[in-house]
């Protein structure tokens, strides 16, 4: 049974998630196996070939710089909500509202994209094994129903499900990495990927672009603040761990493919994959681990997508919960379930929103990969870089206005400043190569790229002061948090 609004208003989400549980949620959202199967060929085939691993290293370094200011500011942001909360504290409520809209757009876009991708992937797998031909939306809605059940219940159930899926996913890739390095190409074990002469050859910007796309969701550690065992320690640890684990996983695995295929051959293999003449991940897995290994990786690609969409469902439900608690969305979205202690109504609404959008795209006959996943991933990428850039600026402004004697210049000024520069460069890379992300025409790509910016403007201009600040003297109503 769900709590009544009056009861919910005096409650907040609870849980005992430690760093490991939160890292599972966040790394699952990054869908590492999916990134290796999709982003890696793009980074190599369109970017800098054998130098692609360095693109993932650079992206990880930029996000680590971002994380320094992000976690340093955490004690000053005593509520869940991630970017929205940080920007509100640093740049004011109006900018915070604008960022809240951008966040909802970005997370919803990537979730819808994954629903399209997983529907296509399941359909393709069934066809590969000579099963019945069933339209992709049927599989997408089946996955959506499972996600709805898990998302409605306590977060720790989702964490356990994601933990199992992620452990299997990482385990098979680590095994593949070991075998690839043990069975190198005639070129032998080479570190040429990290040689400036190699990674600057071609277009390293495109490699960085697709590497950044692979990190979407890592910052969601702060969204689970209220459900963390010890937020002051858990959130910083989980954030750093997520960036390091994801970055190392990507860089080592992509380098292993260079070793296995050979630095002179890897670009051609990636380009044939992009042309639909092979599958870089599955074909190489078949060569290294045999047919059984190939089949296992194929199945784990599906579980990777499922883990990703479940994680984003939980993130969006909690964003809506926090925004409702601050009076920016209908108050009922801030209800807490009496038994599961979850944002149950927000989860139901999120399920309904996703179902409607997927249904519309299906009726319109949009291609699930290029049309749904490609376009939505593009919108999400622009949105996420914009969110991190604005958050880094908020961190800088906050510490310029408020002296923090417990932290030095590095964590309050230098690292956030470098993060701003790195994210500005990243935003330029994303926008200047946006048609590669979406796979659409320049006109369509321009419209899609403009959506997050339009959301920022609409949120900044449209919303009135929240009830929690105007009526309660600084206390959030439904989330029972303290406004800065």
C-alpha positions, 0 to 999 in steps of 0.5 A: 500500500502506498502512503498518503501524500500527508504521510509522504511529506514527512518522509524521505527515501531510506536505504543502506546502500554502500559504495559497492551497491551504488557503483553497481547501479552506476556502472550498470547504467554505463552498460560497459559491454554495450559500449564495447560492442557499439562505441568501440567500432565507432571510435576506431573506425571513424576516429583514430584507429589503434589510438582509440584507447587513449580517447577513453583515457582522456575522457576518464581524466576529464570526468575525474577532474569533474568528480573532484569538485563534484564530491568536494561540494557534496557535504554542502548539498544535503539532498539527493538530486545530483545536478539539479541540487548542485546547480541550485546551491551554486547558481541559484534556484532558477538555473537549478530548475533549468538544469532539472529539465535538462536532466529529465530530458537527457535521462529519458532520452537515453532510456528510450533509446535503450528500449529501442536498442534492446527490442531490436537486439532481442529480435535479432538474437531470436532470428539468429537462432531461427526463432519466430519473427516478432516486431521489436516493440513487443520485446521492448514492452516486455522489458518495460514491464519487468523494469516497472516491477523492479523499479516499484520496489525497494532500491536494494532489489534493483541493486541485487539484480544489477549486481548479478548482471554486471558481475557476469558482464564484466567477468566474460569481458575480463576473460576475453581480455586475458585471452586476447592478450595471450593470443596477440596478432603477429604484431605481438603485445604492443602499447602503440595505442598510447604513443602520441604518434598513434593516438594523434593520427586520425581524429582523436576528437571523435574517439573522445566523443564516443568515449564520453558517451560511454560514461553517461550515468556515472554521476548518478551516485548523488541521486541515491544519496538518501538511500546510501548508508553514509552519504558523506563518505559513500557518495565520494567513494562511489563517484571516484570508483565508478569513473576509475572502474568504467575508464579502466574497463574501457581503455584496457578492453579496447587496447586488448582488441588492438593487441588481438587484431593488430594495430594495422588491421583494427581500423579496417575491422571496425569500418567493416563492422560499421558497414554491416559486414561483420561484428567486431565484438562477437566475431572476435569473441568467436575467434578467441572463445569459440561458438559457446563464448560468442553465444554467451557474450551475445546473451550478456549484451542483452543483460547489459542493455537490461541493466542499463535501462533498469538503472536509468529508470531508477534515476529518473524516478528519483529525479522526479521524486526530488523535484516534486518535493521541491514543488517543481512537479506534482506533489504526488510524485513525492510519495514514498511507498509504505512497505518498499520505501521507494518513490513508487508513484514516481516509478509508475509515472516514469513507466507510463511516460516511457511506454507512451513514447515507445508506443508512438515511435513504434506506430510511426515505424521509426527504426529502432537502431538509427532512429530510436537509439541513435537519435536519443543517444545524441540528445542524451550526450549533449544533455549530459555534457551540458549538465556536467559543464553547468555543474562544474561552473556551479562548483567554482561559483560556490567556492568563490562565494564560500570559503572552505577551510577543509579543502585546498585550492586544488579541489575548490578552484583548480580541478573544477576550473580544468573540468570546465575547460575540458567539458567546454572542449567536449561539448564542442566535439559533440556538437561539431560531430553530432551527425556521427552520433545520431546518424541523421541529416544535418537538419535533424541533428541540429534540431535534436542537439537544440532540445537540451538547450531549449529545455534549459531555457524553458526551465529557467524562464517558466517555473515560479519559485518552489513551494518549499522555499517560499512557503516553508522557510527553506524546508522541502515539503515532500522530500523533507530535505533542507534547502540551501 
